[in-house]
Amino acid sequence: MTRNYAKEYADYHSRPAQKKNRASRNAARRSLMKQGRVRKGDGKDVDHANGNPRDNRPSNLSVMSRIANRSKK
């Protein structure tokens, strides 16, 4: 079975709520890049401790490996 990326984008990624979440996750990463805590291609993810991608308070953000962040429940 092949993946239909156009349908996936139309059904999920293009929704306004998902666009806002994505923009907020990107903003969180940019803010930690300015602080020097992460850099491009370092293999690290920015973790939102409470799971809300729109909550970019410094106390809610941390840096962890991709494996650790994506296996977090």
All heavy atoms as TSV, in Angstrom:
chain	resi	resn	atom	element	x	y	z
A	1	MET	N	N	0.846	-1.180	0.000
A	1	MET	CA	C	0.000	0.000	0.000
A	1	MET	C	C	0.891	1.243	0.000
A	1	MET	O	O	1.830	1.351	0.766
A	1	MET	CB	C	-0.902	-0.011	1.224
A	1	MET	CG	C	-1.839	1.123	1.293
A	1	MET	SD	S	-2.989	0.850	2.645
A	1	MET	CE	C	-3.711	2.420	2.703
A	2	THR	N	N	0.577	2.180	-0.847
A	2	THR	CA	C	1.345	3.417	-0.904
A	2	THR	C	C	0.634	4.514	-0.125
A	2	THR	O	O	-0.584	4.504	0.031
A	2	THR	CB	C	1.555	3.873	-2.355
A	2	THR	OG1	O	0.294	4.079	-2.953
A	2	THR	CG2	C	2.339	2.841	-3.137
A	3	ARG	N	N	1.414	5.438	0.332
A	3	ARG	CA	C	0.892	6.523	1.145
A	3	ARG	C	C	0.468	7.669	0.244
A	3	ARG	O	O	1.210	8.097	-0.625
A	3	ARG	CB	C	2.015	6.970	2.076
A	3	ARG	CG	C	1.585	7.849	3.179
A	3	ARG	CD	C	2.716	7.940	4.189
A	3	ARG	NE	N	2.465	9.006	5.130
A	3	ARG	CZ	C	3.312	9.349	6.073
A	3	ARG	NH1	N	4.459	8.744	6.206
A	3	ARG	NH2	N	3.018	10.328	6.899
A	4	ASN	N	N	-0.729	8.182	0.458
A	4	ASN	CA	C	-1.271	9.284	-0.327
A	4	ASN	C	C	-1.033	10.589	0.441
A	4	ASN	O	O	-1.838	11.009	1.269
A	4	ASN	CB	C	-2.757	9.065	-0.586
A	4	ASN	CG	C	-3.342	10.092	-1.515
A	4	ASN	OD1	O	-2.755	11.147	-1.750
A	4	ASN	ND2	N	-4.504	9.800	-2.037
A	5	TYR	N	N	0.083	11.224	0.137
A	5	TYR	CA	C	0.472	12.430	0.875
A	5	TYR	C	C	-0.481	13.599	0.623
A	5	TYR	O	O	-0.750	14.391	1.525
A	5	TYR	CB	C	1.896	12.838	0.516
A	5	TYR	CG	C	2.925	11.878	1.063
A	5	TYR	CD1	C	3.488	10.899	0.256
A	5	TYR	CD2	C	3.326	11.949	2.385
A	5	TYR	CE1	C	4.423	10.014	0.759
A	5	TYR	CE2	C	4.259	11.077	2.900
A	5	TYR	CZ	C	4.809	10.110	2.077
A	5	TYR	OH	O	5.737	9.243	2.593
A	6	ALA	N	N	-0.998	13.714	-0.578
A	6	ALA	CA	C	-1.920	14.810	-0.886
A	6	ALA	C	C	-3.198	14.693	-0.055
A	6	ALA	O	O	-3.684	15.670	0.511
A	6	ALA	CB	C	-2.255	14.828	-2.368
A	7	LYS	N	N	-3.712	13.476	0.055
A	7	LYS	CA	C	-4.919	13.250	0.851
A	7	LYS	C	C	-4.627	13.469	2.332
A	7	LYS	O	O	-5.427	14.074	3.055
A	7	LYS	CB	C	-5.452	11.837	0.634
A	7	LYS	CG	C	-6.736	11.549	1.389
A	7	LYS	CD	C	-7.219	10.141	1.097
A	7	LYS	CE	C	-8.508	9.777	1.762
A	7	LYS	NZ	N	-8.804	10.365	3.048
A	8	GLU	N	N	-3.478	13.003	2.787
A	8	GLU	CA	C	-3.093	13.183	4.178
A	8	GLU	C	C	-3.006	14.672	4.526
A	8	GLU	O	O	-3.476	15.113	5.576
A	8	GLU	CB	C	-1.740	12.508	4.407
A	8	GLU	CG	C	-1.283	12.469	5.827
A	8	GLU	CD	C	0.000	11.684	5.977
A	8	GLU	OE1	O	0.169	10.643	5.325
A	8	GLU	OE2	O	0.853	12.132	6.772
A	9	TYR	N	N	-2.401	15.457	3.639
A	9	TYR	CA	C	-2.311	16.893	3.875
A	9	TYR	C	C	-3.700	17.522	3.883
A	9	TYR	O	O	-4.028	18.319	4.769
A	9	TYR	CB	C	-1.435	17.582	2.817
A	9	TYR	CG	C	-1.291	19.057	3.099
A	9	TYR	CD1	C	-0.363	19.506	4.018
A	9	TYR	CD2	C	-2.120	19.991	2.492
A	9	TYR	CE1	C	-0.242	20.849	4.319
A	9	TYR	CE2	C	-2.013	21.340	2.789
A	9	TYR	CZ	C	-1.079	21.760	3.696
A	9	TYR	OH	O	-0.981	23.086	4.000
A	10	ALA	N	N	-4.525	17.160	2.920
A	10	ALA	CA	C	-5.869	17.746	2.820
A	10	ALA	C	C	-6.725	17.388	4.026
A	10	ALA	O	O	-7.501	18.216	4.523
A	10	ALA	CB	C	-6.545	17.283	1.539
A	11	ASP	N	N	-6.590	16.157	4.524
A	11	ASP	CA	C	-7.428	15.699	5.627
A	11	ASP	C	C	-6.941	16.133	7.003
A	11	ASP	O	O	-7.724	16.241	7.932
A	11	ASP	CB	C	-7.524	14.171	5.618
A	11	ASP	CG	C	-8.308	13.643	4.434
A	11	ASP	OD1	O	-8.993	14.446	3.767
A	11	ASP	OD2	O	-8.244	12.429	4.164
A	12	TYR	N	N	-5.633	16.362	7.150
A	12	TYR	CA	C	-5.107	16.605	8.492
A	12	TYR	C	C	-4.192	17.825	8.583
A	12	TYR	O	O	-4.454	18.755	9.333
A	12	TYR	CB	C	-4.352	15.357	8.962
A	12	TYR	CG	C	-3.775	15.481	10.336
A	12	TYR	CD1	C	-4.584	15.454	11.469
A	12	TYR	CD2	C	-2.414	15.627	10.524
A	12	TYR	CE1	C	-4.052	15.582	12.739
A	12	TYR	CE2	C	-1.866	15.752	11.793
A	12	TYR	CZ	C	-2.693	15.726	12.886
A	12	TYR	OH	O	-2.166	15.855	14.142
A	13	HIS	N	N	-3.108	17.840	7.821
A	13	HIS	CA	C	-2.079	18.858	7.983
A	13	HIS	C	C	-2.516	20.262	7.577
A	13	HIS	O	O	-1.921	21.240	8.019
A	13	HIS	CB	C	-0.821	18.474	7.202
A	13	HIS	CG	C	-0.208	17.199	7.689
A	13	HIS	ND1	N	0.379	17.079	8.919
A	13	HIS	CD2	C	-0.123	15.981	7.115
A	13	HIS	CE1	C	0.818	15.848	9.078
A	13	HIS	NE2	N	0.530	15.157	7.998
A	14	SER	N	N	-3.521	20.376	6.752
A	14	SER	CA	C	-3.940	21.706	6.303
A	14	SER	C	C	-4.994	22.331	7.214
A	14	SER	O	O	-5.390	23.463	6.994
A	14	SER	CB	C	-4.500	21.626	4.883
A	14	SER	OG	O	-5.691	20.874	4.871
A	15	ARG	N	N	-5.407	21.614	8.241
A	15	ARG	CA	C	-6.413	22.167	9.148
A	15	ARG	C	C	-5.825	23.328	9.945
A	15	ARG	O	O	-4.665	23.296	10.354
A	15	ARG	CB	C	-6.914	21.087	10.092
A	15	ARG	CG	C	-7.733	20.049	9.371
A	15	ARG	CD	C	-8.376	19.108	10.323
A	15	ARG	NE	N	-9.238	18.184	9.594
A	15	ARG	CZ	C	-9.751	17.106	10.116
A	15	ARG	NH1	N	-9.498	16.789	11.373
A	15	ARG	NH2	N	-10.520	16.327	9.400
A	16	PRO	N	N	-6.620	24.344	10.190
A	16	PRO	CA	C	-6.110	25.525	10.900
A	16	PRO	C	C	-5.480	25.210	12.259
A	16	PRO	O	O	-4.445	25.780	12.607
A	16	PRO	CB	C	-7.344	26.409	11.065
A	16	PRO	CG	C	-8.230	26.015	9.931
A	16	PRO	CD	C	-7.997	24.544	9.724
A	17	ALA	N	N	-6.078	24.304	13.020
A	17	ALA	CA	C	-5.522	23.971	14.332
A	17	ALA	C	C	-4.147	23.323	14.187
A	17	ALA	O	O	-3.229	23.614	14.971
A	17	ALA	CB	C	-6.456	23.037	15.087
A	18	GLN	N	N	-3.988	22.469	13.197
A	18	GLN	CA	C	-2.699	21.817	12.990
A	18	GLN	C	C	-1.641	22.805	12.503
A	18	GLN	O	O	-0.471	22.703	12.863
A	18	GLN	CB	C	-2.823	20.646	12.013
A	18	GLN	CG	C	-3.575	19.467	12.585
A	18	GLN	CD	C	-3.023	19.012	13.921
A	18	GLN	OE1	O	-1.814	18.886	14.104
A	18	GLN	NE2	N	-3.907	18.797	14.879
A	19	LYS	N	N	-2.052	23.761	11.689
A	19	LYS	CA	C	-1.117	24.791	11.236
A	19	LYS	C	C	-0.626	25.620	12.418
A	19	LYS	O	O	0.562	25.944	12.516
A	19	LYS	CB	C	-1.777	25.700	10.199
A	19	LYS	CG	C	-1.923	25.059	8.834
A	19	LYS	CD	C	-2.512	26.058	7.867
A	19	LYS	CE	C	-2.614	25.495	6.470
A	19	LYS	NZ	N	-3.120	26.477	5.511
A	20	LYS	N	N	-1.527	25.962	13.346
A	20	LYS	CA	C	-1.143	26.739	14.520
A	20	LYS	C	C	-0.212	25.936	15.430
A	20	LYS	O	O	0.762	26.469	15.956
A	20	LYS	CB	C	-2.376	27.186	15.296
A	20	LYS	CG	C	-3.147	28.290	14.592
A	20	LYS	CD	C	-4.349	28.691	15.406
A	20	LYS	CE	C	-5.263	29.581	14.636
A	20	LYS	NZ	N	-4.877	30.965	14.614
A	21	ASN	N	N	-0.513	24.643	15.596
A	21	ASN	CA	C	0.358	23.796	16.413
A	21	ASN	C	C	1.753	23.702	15.794
A	21	ASN	O	O	2.760	23.802	16.499
A	21	ASN	CB	C	-0.229	22.393	16.564
A	21	ASN	CG	C	-1.413	22.363	17.488
A	21	ASN	OD1	O	-1.640	23.276	18.266
A	21	ASN	ND2	N	-2.195	21.307	17.415
A	22	ARG	N	N	1.818	23.502	14.493
A	22	ARG	CA	C	3.101	23.386	13.806
A	22	ARG	C	C	3.896	24.686	13.924
A	22	ARG	O	O	5.095	24.681	14.204
A	22	ARG	CB	C	2.894	23.007	12.335
A	22	ARG	CG	C	4.191	22.817	11.564
A	22	ARG	CD	C	3.976	22.227	10.186
A	22	ARG	NE	N	3.099	23.012	9.334
A	22	ARG	CZ	C	1.889	22.622	8.924
A	22	ARG	NH1	N	1.396	21.454	9.289
A	22	ARG	NH2	N	1.172	23.394	8.139
A	23	ALA	N	N	3.227	25.816	13.735
A	23	ALA	CA	C	3.890	27.118	13.850
A	23	ALA	C	C	4.426	27.329	15.262
A	23	ALA	O	O	5.538	27.849	15.450
A	23	ALA	CB	C	2.928	28.235	13.468
A	24	SER	N	N	3.686	26.896	16.256
A	24	SER	CA	C	4.115	27.056	17.640
A	24	SER	C	C	5.299	26.146	17.961
A	24	SER	O	O	6.228	26.552	18.671
A	24	SER	CB	C	2.950	26.762	18.573
A	24	SER	OG	O	3.313	27.009	19.902
A	25	ARG	N	N	5.284	24.921	17.441
A	25	ARG	CA	C	6.435	24.022	17.641
A	25	ARG	C	C	7.682	24.602	16.988
A	25	ARG	O	O	8.780	24.548	17.555
A	25	ARG	CB	C	6.140	22.629	17.082
A	25	ARG	CG	C	5.206	21.794	17.951
A	25	ARG	CD	C	5.140	20.352	17.491
A	25	ARG	NE	N	4.632	20.218	16.140
A	25	ARG	CZ	C	3.343	20.061	15.825
A	25	ARG	NH1	N	2.438	20.006	16.773
A	25	ARG	NH2	N	2.978	19.937	14.574
A	26	ASN	N	N	7.537	25.171	15.786
A	26	ASN	CA	C	8.671	25.792	15.102
A	26	ASN	C	C	9.183	26.999	15.892
A	26	ASN	O	O	10.393	27.207	16.002
A	26	ASN	CB	C	8.286	26.211	13.682
A	26	ASN	CG	C	8.065	25.024	12.779
A	26	ASN	OD1	O	8.547	23.929	13.051
A	26	ASN	ND2	N	7.335	25.232	11.700
A	27	ALA	N	N	8.272	27.778	16.457
A	27	ALA	CA	C	8.669	28.942	17.253
A	27	ALA	C	C	9.431	28.510	18.502
A	27	ALA	O	O	10.408	29.161	18.896
A	27	ALA	CB	C	7.440	29.765	17.634
A	28	ALA	N	N	9.005	27.417	19.119
A	28	ALA	CA	C	9.689	26.909	20.312
A	28	ALA	C	C	11.116	26.503	19.959
A	28	ALA	O	O	12.065	26.813	20.682
A	28	ALA	CB	C	8.929	25.722	20.896
A	29	ARG	N	N	11.284	25.825	18.838
A	29	ARG	CA	C	12.625	25.408	18.430
A	29	ARG	C	C	13.498	26.632	18.123
A	29	ARG	O	O	14.667	26.680	18.517
A	29	ARG	CB	C	12.566	24.489	17.225
A	29	ARG	CG	C	13.951	24.038	16.811
A	29	ARG	CD	C	13.976	22.700	16.144
A	29	ARG	NE	N	15.346	22.294	15.927
A	29	ARG	CZ	C	15.998	21.417	16.663
A	29	ARG	NH1	N	15.382	20.825	17.663
A	29	ARG	NH2	N	17.236	21.099	16.407
A	30	ARG	N	N	12.932	27.621	17.428
A	30	ARG	CA	C	13.695	28.833	17.123
A	30	ARG	C	C	14.142	29.550	18.393
A	30	ARG	O	O	15.271	30.042	18.473
A	30	ARG	CB	C	12.881	29.776	16.239
A	30	ARG	CG	C	12.902	29.412	14.784
A	30	ARG	CD	C	12.349	30.519	13.911
A	30	ARG	NE	N	11.042	31.005	14.339
A	30	ARG	CZ	C	9.869	30.499	13.947
A	30	ARG	NH1	N	9.846	29.500	13.097
A	30	ARG	NH2	N	8.746	31.010	14.387
A	31	SER	N	N	13.271	29.591	19.396
A	31	SER	CA	C	13.644	30.279	20.635
A	31	SER	C	C	14.789	29.549	21.342
A	31	SER	O	O	15.696	30.186	21.878
A	31	SER	CB	C	12.445	30.432	21.573
A	31	SER	OG	O	12.081	29.209	22.147
A	32	LEU	N	N	14.780	28.215	21.316
A	32	LEU	CA	C	15.877	27.465	21.938
A	32	LEU	C	C	17.146	27.539	21.095
A	32	LEU	O	O	18.250	27.451	21.633
A	32	LEU	CB	C	15.470	26.015	22.188
A	32	LEU	CG	C	14.394	25.811	23.261
A	32	LEU	CD1	C	14.134	24.336	23.494
A	32	LEU	CD2	C	14.758	26.494	24.552
A	33	MET	N	N	16.995	27.717	19.780
A	33	MET	CA	C	18.178	27.919	18.932
A	33	MET	C	C	18.845	29.240	19.282
A	33	MET	O	O	20.077	29.320	19.348
A	33	MET	CB	C	17.795	27.876	17.451
A	33	MET	CG	C	17.501	26.489	16.947
A	33	MET	SD	S	16.974	26.457	15.233
A	33	MET	CE	C	18.549	26.547	14.416
A	34	LYS	N	N	18.055	30.284	19.517
A	34	LYS	CA	C	18.611	31.591	19.886
A	34	LYS	C	C	19.350	31.513	21.219
A	34	LYS	O	O	20.334	32.216	21.434
A	34	LYS	CB	C	17.507	32.639	19.975
A	34	LYS	CG	C	17.002	33.085	18.623
A	34	LYS	CD	C	15.927	34.127	18.764
A	34	LYS	CE	C	15.384	34.512	17.402
A	34	LYS	NZ	N	14.282	35.475	17.496
A	35	GLN	N	N	18.874	30.655	22.124
A	35	GLN	CA	C	19.524	30.480	23.420
A	35	GLN	C	C	20.755	29.596	23.323
A	35	GLN	O	O	21.520	29.491	24.284
A	35	GLN	CB	C	18.550	29.851	24.421
A	35	GLN	CG	C	17.374	30.701	24.771
A	35	GLN	CD	C	16.390	29.957	25.663
A	35	GLN	OE1	O	16.718	28.946	26.272
A	35	GLN	NE2	N	15.167	30.450	25.721
A	36	GLY	N	N	20.929	28.912	22.191
A	36	GLY	CA	C	22.075	28.036	22.002
A	36	GLY	C	C	21.888	26.649	22.580
A	36	GLY	O	O	22.845	25.891	22.713
A	37	ARG	N	N	20.668	26.297	22.932
A	37	ARG	CA	C	20.420	24.978	23.528
A	37	ARG	C	C	20.259	23.881	22.485
A	37	ARG	O	O	20.471	22.712	22.796
A	37	ARG	CB	C	19.192	25.050	24.427
A	37	ARG	CG	C	19.435	25.949	25.632
A	37	ARG	CD	C	18.212	26.150	26.480
A	37	ARG	NE	N	17.665	24.905	26.979
A	37	ARG	CZ	C	16.499	24.824	27.622
A	37	ARG	NH1	N	15.792	25.915	27.837
A	37	ARG	NH2	N	16.051	23.667	28.036
A	38	VAL	N	N	19.866	24.240	21.264
A	38	VAL	CA	C	19.778	23.287	20.154
A	38	VAL	C	C	20.355	23.944	18.913
A	38	VAL	O	O	20.496	25.161	18.855
A	38	VAL	CB	C	18.320	22.829	19.864
A	38	VAL	CG1	C	17.745	22.035	21.000
A	38	VAL	CG2	C	17.434	24.003	19.523
A	39	ARG	N	N	20.693	23.119	17.947
A	39	ARG	CA	C	21.136	23.661	16.674
A	39	ARG	C	C	20.651	22.734	15.568
A	39	ARG	O	O	20.261	21.590	15.818
A	39	ARG	CB	C	22.636	23.859	16.636
A	39	ARG	CG	C	23.441	22.628	16.800
A	39	ARG	CD	C	24.937	22.972	16.757
A	39	ARG	NE	N	25.680	21.753	16.592
A	39	ARG	CZ	C	26.078	20.971	17.589
A	39	ARG	NH1	N	25.814	21.301	18.839
A	39	ARG	NH2	N	26.740	19.870	17.345
A	40	LYS	N	N	20.685	23.222	14.372
A	40	LYS	CA	C	20.189	22.485	13.222
A	40	LYS	C	C	20.993	21.199	13.032
A	40	LYS	O	O	22.224	21.213	13.065
A	40	LYS	CB	C	20.303	23.365	11.976
A	40	LYS	CG	C	19.471	22.922	10.823
A	40	LYS	CD	C	19.494	23.976	9.741
A	40	LYS	CE	C	18.387	23.736	8.755
A	40	LYS	NZ	N	18.309	24.785	7.765
A	41	GLY	N	N	20.298	20.092	12.861
A	41	GLY	CA	C	20.937	18.819	12.592
A	41	GLY	C	C	21.552	18.140	13.801
A	41	GLY	O	O	22.320	17.197	13.659
A	42	ASP	N	N	21.195	18.566	15.016
A	42	ASP	CA	C	21.807	17.981	16.208
A	42	ASP	C	C	21.114	16.701	16.681
A	42	ASP	O	O	21.582	16.052	17.608
A	42	ASP	CB	C	21.866	19.001	17.349
A	42	ASP	CG	C	20.496	19.449	17.831
A	42	ASP	OD1	O	19.477	19.005	17.283
A	42	ASP	OD2	O	20.460	20.285	18.757
A	43	GLY	N	N	19.988	16.341	16.064
A	43	GLY	CA	C	19.290	15.112	16.449
A	43	GLY	C	C	18.481	15.249	17.721
A	43	GLY	O	O	18.074	14.252	18.315
A	44	LYS	N	N	18.242	16.454	18.154
A	44	LYS	CA	C	17.479	16.700	19.385
A	44	LYS	C	C	16.095	17.234	19.049
A	44	LYS	O	O	15.884	17.867	18.027
A	44	LYS	CB	C	18.196	17.716	20.273
A	44	LYS	CG	C	19.586	17.327	20.659
A	44	LYS	CD	C	19.583	16.175	21.605
A	44	LYS	CE	C	21.004	15.855	22.047
A	44	LYS	NZ	N	21.060	14.694	22.890
A	45	ASP	N	N	15.151	16.966	19.948
A	45	ASP	CA	C	13.796	17.490	19.832
A	45	ASP	C	C	13.546	18.452	20.978
A	45	ASP	O	O	14.125	18.314	22.062
A	45	ASP	CB	C	12.763	16.371	19.928
A	45	ASP	CG	C	12.469	15.697	18.606
A	45	ASP	OD1	O	13.043	16.103	17.582
A	45	ASP	OD2	O	11.654	14.752	18.604
A	46	VAL	N	N	12.664	19.398	20.748
A	46	VAL	CA	C	12.206	20.285	21.806
A	46	VAL	C	C	10.960	19.643	22.397
A	46	VAL	O	O	9.999	19.358	21.694
A	46	VAL	CB	C	11.898	21.696	21.261
A	46	VAL	CG1	C	11.286	22.551	22.348
A	46	VAL	CG2	C	13.160	22.323	20.718
A	47	ASP	N	N	11.006	19.374	23.694
A	47	ASP	CA	C	9.914	18.699	24.386
A	47	ASP	C	C	9.038	19.722	25.088
A	47	ASP	O	O	9.541	20.634	25.745
A	47	ASP	CB	C	10.483	17.729	25.420
A	47	ASP	CG	C	9.408	17.129	26.298
A	47	ASP	OD1	O	8.407	16.645	25.748
A	47	ASP	OD2	O	9.568	17.144	27.535
A	48	HIS	N	N	7.725	19.583	24.917
A	48	HIS	CA	C	6.761	20.369	25.676
A	48	HIS	C	C	6.306	19.472	26.832
A	48	HIS	O	O	5.627	18.469	26.611
A	48	HIS	CB	C	5.562	20.770	24.813
A	48	HIS	CG	C	5.901	21.788	23.779
A	48	HIS	ND1	N	6.474	21.471	22.577
A	48	HIS	CD2	C	5.742	23.128	23.780
A	48	HIS	CE1	C	6.649	22.573	21.876
A	48	HIS	NE2	N	6.221	23.600	22.581
A	49	ALA	N	N	6.694	19.807	28.048
A	49	ALA	CA	C	6.478	18.943	29.207
A	49	ALA	C	C	5.001	18.600	29.417
A	49	ALA	O	O	4.668	17.463	29.746
A	49	ALA	CB	C	7.041	19.597	30.464
A	50	ASN	N	N	4.107	19.563	29.193
A	50	ASN	CA	C	2.693	19.296	29.422
A	50	ASN	C	C	1.989	18.768	28.172
A	50	ASN	O	O	0.782	18.545	28.187
A	50	ASN	CB	C	1.969	20.534	29.966
A	50	ASN	CG	C	1.943	21.685	28.991
A	50	ASN	OD1	O	2.382	21.586	27.849
A	50	ASN	ND2	N	1.434	22.807	29.448
A	51	GLY	N	N	2.720	18.585	27.076
A	51	GLY	CA	C	2.141	18.013	25.863
A	51	GLY	C	C	1.391	18.992	24.987
A	51	GLY	O	O	0.885	18.623	23.934
A	52	ASN	N	N	1.309	20.249	25.394
A	52	ASN	CA	C	0.590	21.254	24.619
A	52	ASN	C	C	1.584	22.011	23.748
A	52	ASN	O	O	2.395	22.785	24.258
A	52	ASN	CB	C	-0.123	22.229	25.571
A	52	ASN	CG	C	-0.901	23.289	24.844
A	52	ASN	OD1	O	-0.902	23.363	23.622
A	52	ASN	ND2	N	-1.563	24.150	25.609
A	53	PRO	N	N	1.545	21.828	22.412
A	53	PRO	CA	C	2.528	22.481	21.557
A	53	PRO	C	C	2.407	24.000	21.515
A	53	PRO	O	O	3.331	24.679	21.082
A	53	PRO	CB	C	2.262	21.880	20.178
A	53	PRO	CG	C	0.876	21.384	20.220
A	53	PRO	CD	C	0.614	21.003	21.647
A	54	ARG	N	N	1.306	24.552	21.983
A	54	ARG	CA	C	1.140	26.006	21.966
A	54	ARG	C	C	1.630	26.671	23.247
A	54	ARG	O	O	1.645	27.887	23.357
A	54	ARG	CB	C	-0.320	26.363	21.731
A	54	ARG	CG	C	-0.784	25.925	20.354
A	54	ARG	CD	C	-2.110	26.516	20.012
A	54	ARG	NE	N	-2.726	25.795	18.904
A	54	ARG	CZ	C	-3.918	26.051	18.455
A	54	ARG	NH1	N	-4.634	27.002	18.986
A	54	ARG	NH2	N	-4.410	25.355	17.461
A	55	ASP	N	N	2.037	25.873	24.225
A	55	ASP	CA	C	2.523	26.406	25.500
A	55	ASP	C	C	4.046	26.500	25.436
A	55	ASP	O	O	4.745	25.535	25.726
A	55	ASP	CB	C	2.085	25.489	26.644
A	55	ASP	CG	C	2.485	26.024	28.001
A	55	ASP	OD1	O	3.097	27.106	28.067
A	55	ASP	OD2	O	2.194	25.345	29.008
A	56	ASN	N	N	4.571	27.663	25.035
A	56	ASN	CA	C	5.998	27.829	24.848
A	56	ASN	C	C	6.670	28.578	25.999
A	56	ASN	O	O	7.690	29.232	25.809
A	56	ASN	CB	C	6.276	28.550	23.526
A	56	ASN	CG	C	6.051	27.647	22.346
A	56	ASN	OD1	O	6.082	26.427	22.467
A	56	ASN	ND2	N	5.809	28.226	21.193
A	57	ARG	N	N	6.125	28.448	27.206
A	57	ARG	CA	C	6.786	29.035	28.367
A	57	ARG	C	C	8.142	28.343	28.548
A	57	ARG	O	O	8.243	27.124	28.358
A	57	ARG	CB	C	5.962	28.825	29.640
A	57	ARG	CG	C	4.688	29.639	29.684
A	57	ARG	CD	C	3.867	29.279	30.901
A	57	ARG	NE	N	3.435	27.888	30.788
A	57	ARG	CZ	C	3.279	27.068	31.819
A	57	ARG	NH1	N	3.520	27.468	33.045
A	57	ARG	NH2	N	2.878	25.830	31.634
A	58	PRO	N	N	9.162	29.069	28.925
A	58	PRO	CA	C	10.477	28.446	29.122
A	58	PRO	C	C	10.453	27.288	30.117
A	58	PRO	O	O	11.180	26.315	29.949
A	58	PRO	CB	C	11.344	29.597	29.644
A	58	PRO	CG	C	10.695	30.823	29.099
A	58	PRO	CD	C	9.215	30.525	29.082
A	59	SER	N	N	9.610	27.375	31.133
A	59	SER	CA	C	9.541	26.292	32.119
A	59	SER	C	C	8.912	25.029	31.545
A	59	SER	O	O	9.068	23.947	32.107
A	59	SER	CB	C	8.739	26.752	33.340
A	59	SER	OG	O	7.409	27.085	32.958
A	60	ASN	N	N	8.223	25.136	30.424
A	60	ASN	CA	C	7.574	23.986	29.811
A	60	ASN	C	C	8.442	23.339	28.734
A	60	ASN	O	O	8.149	22.249	28.285
A	60	ASN	CB	C	6.223	24.411	29.205
A	60	ASN	CG	C	5.407	23.237	28.740
A	60	ASN	OD1	O	5.279	22.244	29.423
A	60	ASN	ND2	N	4.861	23.355	27.551
A	61	LEU	N	N	9.511	24.005	28.312
A	61	LEU	CA	C	10.340	23.503	27.222
A	61	LEU	C	C	11.611	22.850	27.754
A	61	LEU	O	O	12.231	23.352	28.686
A	61	LEU	CB	C	10.727	24.640	26.278
A	61	LEU	CG	C	9.583	25.357	25.574
A	61	LEU	CD1	C	10.133	26.502	24.737
A	61	LEU	CD2	C	8.771	24.413	24.727
A	62	SER	N	N	11.968	21.731	27.132
A	62	SER	CA	C	13.249	21.090	27.429
A	62	SER	C	C	13.769	20.452	26.156
A	62	SER	O	O	13.042	20.298	25.179
A	62	SER	CB	C	13.091	20.048	28.538
A	62	SER	OG	O	12.268	18.988	28.106
A	63	VAL	N	N	15.032	20.073	26.185
A	63	VAL	CA	C	15.672	19.460	25.030
A	63	VAL	C	C	15.945	18.006	25.369
A	63	VAL	O	O	16.450	17.692	26.445
A	63	VAL	CB	C	16.999	20.176	24.687
A	63	VAL	CG1	C	17.689	19.507	23.516
A	63	VAL	CG2	C	16.741	21.639	24.384
A	64	MET	N	N	15.563	17.110	24.461
A	64	MET	CA	C	15.863	15.692	24.657
A	64	MET	C	C	16.096	15.023	23.311
A	64	MET	O	O	15.820	15.608	22.269
A	64	MET	CB	C	14.766	14.981	25.454
A	64	MET	CG	C	13.354	15.162	24.994
A	64	MET	SD	S	12.125	14.171	25.876
A	64	MET	CE	C	12.327	14.595	27.556
A	65	SER	N	N	16.613	13.823	23.361
A	65	SER	CA	C	16.882	13.102	22.128
A	65	SER	C	C	15.566	12.776	21.430
A	65	SER	O	O	14.506	12.709	22.068
A	65	SER	CB	C	17.637	11.814	22.412
A	65	SER	OG	O	16.800	10.878	23.060
A	66	ARG	N	N	15.632	12.576	20.134
A	66	ARG	CA	C	14.422	12.242	19.379
A	66	ARG	C	C	13.772	10.982	19.913
A	66	ARG	O	O	12.557	10.901	20.068
A	66	ARG	CB	C	14.767	12.041	17.912
A	66	ARG	CG	C	14.914	13.298	17.164
A	66	ARG	CD	C	15.004	13.049	15.670
A	66	ARG	NE	N	15.228	14.313	15.026
A	66	ARG	CZ	C	16.047	14.492	14.004
A	66	ARG	NH1	N	16.710	13.486	13.498
A	66	ARG	NH2	N	16.204	15.687	13.487
A	67	ILE	N	N	14.572	9.962	20.195
A	67	ILE	CA	C	14.036	8.688	20.660
A	67	ILE	C	C	13.298	8.869	21.974
A	67	ILE	O	O	12.190	8.369	22.153
A	67	ILE	CB	C	15.170	7.655	20.794
A	67	ILE	CG1	C	15.709	7.313	19.407
A	67	ILE	CG2	C	14.690	6.415	21.512
A	67	ILE	CD1	C	16.981	6.493	19.434
A	68	ALA	N	N	13.904	9.601	22.912
A	68	ALA	CA	C	13.280	9.817	24.223
A	68	ALA	C	C	11.986	10.606	24.080
A	68	ALA	O	O	10.969	10.275	24.703
A	68	ALA	CB	C	14.243	10.536	25.155
A	69	ASN	N	N	11.997	11.669	23.279
A	69	ASN	CA	C	10.816	12.519	23.144
A	69	ASN	C	C	9.668	11.789	22.452
A	69	ASN	O	O	8.519	11.906	22.851
A	69	ASN	CB	C	11.159	13.790	22.379
A	69	ASN	CG	C	10.059	14.814	22.432
A	69	ASN	OD1	O	9.375	14.935	23.448
A	69	ASN	ND2	N	9.884	15.533	21.359
A	70	ARG	N	N	9.970	11.022	21.442
A	70	ARG	CA	C	8.904	10.383	20.671
A	70	ARG	C	C	8.396	9.105	21.321
A	70	ARG	O	O	7.362	8.571	20.912
A	70	ARG	CB	C	9.379	10.147	19.249
A	70	ARG	CG	C	9.602	11.508	18.574
A	70	ARG	CD	C	10.174	11.413	17.214
A	70	ARG	NE	N	10.534	12.758	16.758
A	70	ARG	CZ	C	10.928	13.042	15.545
A	70	ARG	NH1	N	11.006	12.108	14.635
A	70	ARG	NH2	N	11.240	14.279	15.223
A	71	SER	N	N	9.093	8.600	22.337
A	71	SER	CA	C	8.600	7.424	23.043
A	71	SER	C	C	7.895	7.824	24.330
A	71	SER	O	O	7.373	6.977	25.045
A	71	SER	CB	C	9.765	6.486	23.367
A	71	SER	OG	O	10.639	7.073	24.289
A	72	LYS	N	N	7.886	9.120	24.621
A	72	LYS	CA	C	7.243	9.651	25.824
A	72	LYS	C	C	5.727	9.533	25.696
A	72	LYS	O	O	5.170	9.804	24.653
A	72	LYS	CB	C	7.654	11.112	25.983
A	72	LYS	CG	C	7.528	11.666	27.343
A	72	LYS	CD	C	8.069	13.073	27.354
A	72	LYS	CE	C	6.914	13.992	27.568
A	72	LYS	NZ	N	7.278	15.356	27.792
A	73	LYS	N	N	5.074	9.155	26.744
A	73	LYS	CA	C	3.614	9.020	26.728
A	73	LYS	C	C	2.978	10.292	27.215
A	73	LYS	O	O	3.410	10.950	28.086
A	73	LYS	CB	C	3.178	7.871	27.620
A	73	LYS	CG	C	3.763	6.558	27.191
A	73	LYS	CD	C	2.751	5.699	26.556
A	73	LYS	CE	C	3.434	4.431	26.105
A	73	LYS	NZ	N	2.889	3.723	25.119
